[in-house]
Amino acid sequence: MRAVVLTEFGAPLAVREMPDPVAGGGEVVVEVLAAGVAPYAEEVFGGRRNYPLVPPVVPGIGGVGRVVHVGPDATRLRVGDLVWCDCTVRARDDALTPDITLQGWSARGEGGALLAEYMHDGAYAELMRLPTENVYPLPAAAGDDPARWSTLGVYVIPYGGLLAGGLEPGETLLVSGATGNLGSAAVALALAMGAGRVVAPGRNRAVLDLLADRFGPRVRPVELTGDEAADRAAMSAAAGGPVDMVLDLLPPSAPSTVARTAAMTVREYGRVVLMGGVGMLGGPELALPYPWLMRNSVTVRGQWMYPRSADVGIVRLAASGVLDLAGDRVRTFGLDEVNEAVAYAAAHPGPFDRTVLVPR
């Protein structure tokens, strides 16, 4: 097969001939039809994000594929099935706290690094080997536009955060980082899940207007000024009532003060879910007042990625049309254009801009 290879951090990605992957027990091999390119991929491959990838490695974070081989323990998957491929691989020897690697992308801790030695290569290739439990059937309609369906990789991450926070229909959600790639996806998802209104703070007026135009009056944009007290008051006023939940998806470049300002809009007994990258590049840690947390019975939790059930849920939302993928702007690139794709993704990080690699 042909595959993209990260030979070393900071070097251009190369396209090479490699042996076809072979599935063992509990594994499948898929033909990769489309795989998303994250806006920050350039930072990963350049080494600036310090991800624990070990070159040489085939990068790539999941996508859409067609099954070409199934292991002996698969009971429902069949060769030829169209599937969503989830990059979040969990070790099978600890049900309570399984080690996790993001196949072809990242890992958590020593156990995740050990798992990544085996599930090493990702989706930027003609073929990919995955654990059986990491592929999920897609509707036949997805075969008409696999590149568009590969954008589920953007939506499933904030979906995990909304599930973690227990968003209920009719509730008010505040998305911190709403003008970004993941944050705007969270706005769309929350509305699809029945949120009564979504407060969308940000500094980019044009993007705020785009969100309001696309989704209507249930979205309440707030242009941030950098003044904590004024911004908190503006967000609370836009909510028009209690904020039930805050989902933080701010990037590593954002200061912790912005995350705190948003978090402290939540009501008594409210929930705050942290999924962004605040603090990953250094700088002050997120500080929330102990008395405020305690006296208001606020729940704060971190959430990395999403549970397996989220894959099933996100496919259902898209298949039903409740989550509309039609408005996403999808730009595709061939395997030999991978470096152009990475540069394009970095230059187009905004809401509903999707960059997709099509290996064949």
C-alpha positions in Angstrom: 0.0 0.0 0.0 0.9 3.7 -0.2 1.0 5.7 3.0 2.0 9.0 4.4 5.0 8.8 6.8 6.2 11.3 9.4 9.9 10.5 9.2 10.9 13.2 11.8 9.3 16.2 13.4 9.8 19.3 11.3 10.4 17.5 8.1 7.9 17.4 5.2 5.6 14.3 5.2 6.7 11.6 2.8 4.5 9.2 0.7 6.0 5.7 0.7 5.3 2.1 -0.3 4.7 0.0 2.8 3.6 -3.6 3.5 -0.2 -4.0 3.7 -1.3 -4.3 7.3 -2.4 -7.8 8.5 -5.2 -8.2 11.0 -4.8 -10.5 14.0 -7.6 -11.7 16.3 -9.8 -8.9 17.5 -8.8 -6.7 14.5 -10.0 -5.5 11.1 -8.3 -4.0 8.1 -10.2 -1.3 6.2 -9.6 0.5 2.9 -9.4 4.2 3.9 -11.8 6.3 1.8 -11.4 9.6 3.7 -9.6 10.9 6.7 -9.8 14.4 8.3 -6.8 16.8 8.6 -6.9 18.8 11.8 -6.2 22.6 11.6 -3.4 22.1 14.2 -1.8 19.1 12.3 1.0 21.4 11.2 1.8 22.1 14.9 1.9 18.4 15.6 4.1 17.4 12.7 6.4 20.4 13.3 6.9 19.3 16.9 5.5 22.4 18.5 2.7 20.5 20.3 5.1 17.9 21.6 2.8 15.0 20.9 4.2 11.6 21.8 4.3 10.3 18.2 7.3 8.1 17.6 8.6 8.4 14.0 8.6 6.8 11.5 4.8 6.6 11.8 1.8 6.8 9.6 -0.2 9.7 11.2 -4.0 10.3 10.9 -6.9 10.4 13.3 -9.6 8.0 12.0 -12.0 8.4 9.1 -14.3 6.5 6.8 -13.4 3.2 5.3 -14.6 0.0 3.8 -13.8 -3.3 5.5 -11.5 -5.6 3.6 -10.7 -8.2 6.3 -12.3 -9.2 9.6 -10.9 -11.3 12.3 -12.4 -14.6 13.5 -14.1 -13.0 16.5 -16.3 -10.6 14.5 -19.9 -11.7 14.5 -21.6 -8.9 12.5 -19.0 -7.0 10.5 -18.6 -8.2 6.9 -16.1 -7.5 4.2 -17.4 -4.6 2.1 -19.1 -2.9 5.0 -18.9 0.9 5.1 -17.6 2.0 8.5 -16.6 4.9 10.7 -13.1 4.3 12.1 -12.5 5.7 15.6 -8.9 6.5 16.5 -9.5 6.2 20.3 -8.0 2.8 21.1 -8.4 1.5 24.6 -6.4 -1.3 26.2 -8.4 -4.4 27.0 -6.8 -5.4 30.2 -8.3 -2.8 32.6 -12.0 -2.1 32.3 -12.0 0.6 35.1 -9.1 2.8 33.8 -8.0 1.6 30.4 -4.9 3.0 28.9 -5.6 5.0 25.8 -3.8 5.9 22.6 -5.1 8.0 19.7 -3.9 5.7 16.8 -1.5 7.6 14.6 -1.7 10.8 16.7 -1.2 10.8 20.5 -1.2 8.7 23.7 -1.8 9.1 27.4 0.9 8.1 29.9 3.2 5.1 29.8 0.5 2.6 29.2 -0.9 4.6 26.2 2.7 4.8 24.8 3.0 1.0 25.1 -0.3 0.5 23.4 0.9 2.9 20.6 3.8 0.7 19.9 1.4 -2.0 18.7 -1.4 0.2 17.2 1.2 2.5 15.7 -0.1 3.7 12.3 -3.0 5.9 11.6 -5.4 6.7 8.8 -3.2 8.6 6.2 -2.8 5.4 4.1 -4.6 3.3 1.6 -5.2 0.6 4.3 -5.5 0.7 8.1 -5.6 -1.9 10.8 -7.9 -1.2 13.8 -9.3 -3.1 16.8 -12.7 -4.6 15.8 -14.5 -2.5 18.4 -13.2 0.7 16.8 -15.2 0.4 13.6 -18.9 1.4 13.4 -21.3 0.7 10.5 -22.4 3.8 8.5 -25.6 4.2 6.4 -25.3 3.4 2.7 -25.7 7.1 1.9 -22.3 7.9 3.5 -20.8 6.0 0.5 -21.9 8.8 -1.8 -19.7 11.4 0.1 -17.2 9.7 2.4 -15.2 12.9 2.7 -18.1 14.7 4.2 -18.9 11.9 6.6 -15.2 11.8 7.7 -15.9 15.2 9.4 -17.6 13.2 12.2 -14.2 13.2 13.7 -14.6 16.9 14.4 -18.1 16.5 15.9 -17.6 13.4 18.0 -15.1 15.1 20.3 -17.4 17.9 21.6 -20.2 15.3 21.6 -18.2 13.5 24.2 -18.1 16.6 26.3 -21.9 17.2 26.0 -22.5 13.7 27.1 -20.1 14.0 30.0 -22.0 17.1 31.2 -25.4 15.5 30.8 -26.8 18.2 28.5 -30.6 18.0 28.6 -33.2 19.3 26.1 -34.2 22.9 26.8 -31.1 23.7 28.8 -28.8 26.7 28.3 -25.3 25.8 27.3 -22.3 28.2 27.1 -19.6 27.1 24.7 -16.2 28.6 25.6 -14.2 28.7 22.4 -17.4 28.8 20.2 -15.7 30.5 17.3 -13.1 27.7 16.8 -13.3 24.5 14.8 -14.4 22.2 17.7 -16.3 25.0 19.5 -18.5 25.7 16.5 -19.1 22.0 16.1 -20.3 22.0 19.8 -22.8 24.7 19.0 -24.3 22.7 16.2 -24.4 19.5 18.3 -26.0 21.2 21.3 -28.8 22.5 19.1 -29.2 19.1 17.5 -29.5 17.6 21.0 -32.3 20.0 21.9 -30.5 22.8 23.8 -32.9 25.7 24.4 -30.2 28.3 23.8 -26.4 28.3 23.3 -24.3 31.3 24.4 -21.4 31.6 22.0 -18.6 34.0 23.2 -15.6 34.9 21.1 -13.5 37.7 19.7 -14.2 37.2 16.0 -17.3 39.2 15.2 -17.6 37.7 11.7 -17.7 34.2 13.1 -20.2 35.2 15.8 -22.4 36.6 13.0 -22.0 33.4 11.0 -23.1 31.3 13.9 -26.1 33.5 14.6 -27.1 33.5 10.9 -26.7 29.8 10.5 -28.6 28.7 13.6 -31.0 31.5 14.4 -32.1 33.0 17.7 -31.3 30.0 19.8 -27.6 31.0 19.5 -26.7 34.1 21.6 -23.3 35.5 20.4 -21.2 37.6 22.8 -18.2 39.6 21.6 -15.5 39.3 24.3 -13.5 42.4 25.4 -10.9 40.8 27.7 -12.4 42.4 30.8 -13.4 39.5 33.1 -16.2 41.2 34.9 -17.7 42.9 31.9 -17.4 39.7 29.8 -19.0 37.6 32.5 -21.9 40.0 32.8 -22.4 40.1 29.0 -22.5 36.3 28.8 -24.9 36.0 31.7 -27.1 38.7 30.1 -27.1 36.9 26.7 -28.2 33.7 28.4 -31.4 35.4 29.5 -31.5 33.1 32.5 -29.4 30.5 34.3 -26.5 28.9 32.5 -26.9 25.2 33.1 -23.7 24.0 31.6 -20.4 25.3 30.3 -18.3 23.4 27.8 -14.7 24.7 27.4 -13.0 24.0 24.1 -10.4 26.8 24.1 -7.1 26.1 22.3 -3.7 26.0 24.1 -3.0 29.6 23.1 -5.9 30.9 25.1 -5.2 32.3 28.6 -6.7 30.6 31.6 -8.6 33.8 32.5 -10.9 33.4 29.5 -11.7 29.8 30.7 -12.4 31.1 34.2 -14.6 33.9 33.0 -16.8 31.5 31.1 -16.9 28.8 33.8 -18.1 31.2 36.5 -21.2 32.1 34.5 -22.7 28.7 35.5 -25.6 28.5 37.9 -25.8 26.9 41.3 -25.7 23.1 40.8 -24.4 23.8 37.3 -21.8 21.7 35.4 -18.5 22.7 33.8 -16.7 20.4 31.4 -13.1 21.1 30.4 -12.0 19.6 27.0 -9.7 22.3 25.6 -5.9 22.9 25.7 -5.6 25.7 28.2 -2.2 25.5 30.0 -0.7 23.0 27.5 1.8 25.7 26.4 2.6 26.9 29.8 1.3 30.0 31.6 -0.9 30.4 34.6 -3.1 27.4 35.6 -6.9 27.6 35.7 -7.9 29.0 39.1 -11.5 28.7 40.3 -12.5 30.1 43.8 -12.9 27.3 46.3 -15.8 29.1 48.1 -17.6 29.7 44.9 -17.4 26.1 43.9 -18.4 24.8 47.3 -21.2 27.1 48.1 -22.8 26.8 44.7 -22.3 23.1 44.5 -20.7 23.4 41.1 -19.5 20.3 39.3 -16.2 20.6 37.3 -14.9 17.7 35.4 -12.3 17.1 32.7 -13.1 15.0 29.6 -10.6 13.6 27.2 -12.1 12.4 24.0 -15.4 10.4 24.4 -16.8 7.0 25.4 -17.4 4.3 22.8 -21.1 4.9 22.9 -20.5 8.4 21.5 -19.5 6.8 18.1 -22.9 5.2 17.8 -24.7 8.4 18.9 -22.8 10.7 16.5 -23.5 8.3 13.5 -27.2 8.3 14.5 -27.4 12.1 14.7 -25.9 12.5 11.2 -27.8 9.6 9.7 -31.1 11.1 10.9 -30.3 14.5 9.6 -30.7 16.1 13.0 -27.0 16.9 12.7 -26.7 18.5 9.3 -23.3 18.0 7.6 -24.4 19.6 4.4 -23.3 23.1 5.4 -19.7 22.1 6.1 -17.1 23.3 3.5 -15.1 20.3 2.6 -11.8 20.5 0.7 -10.2 17.2 -0.4 -6.6 16.4 -1.2 -5.0 13.3 -2.6 -2.3 11.3 -0.8 0.5 12.9 -2.8 -0.9 16.3 -1.8 -0.6 15.7 2.0 1.7 18.6 2.7 -0.6 20.9 0.8 -3.5 19.5 2.8 -1.7 20.2 6.1 -0.9 23.8 5.1 -4.5 24.4 3.9 -6.0 23.1 7.1 -3.7 25.4 9.1 -4.9 28.4 7.0 -8.6 27.4 7.3 -9.2 26.7 11.0 -12.5 28.3 11.2 -16.0 27.0 11.9 -17.3 24.4 9.4 -14.1 24.4 7.3 -13.0 20.8 6.9 -9.8 19.5 5.2 -9.9 15.8 4.2 -7.3 13.5 2.8 -8.6 11.0 0.2 -6.0 8.2 -0.1 -7.1 6.7 -3.4 
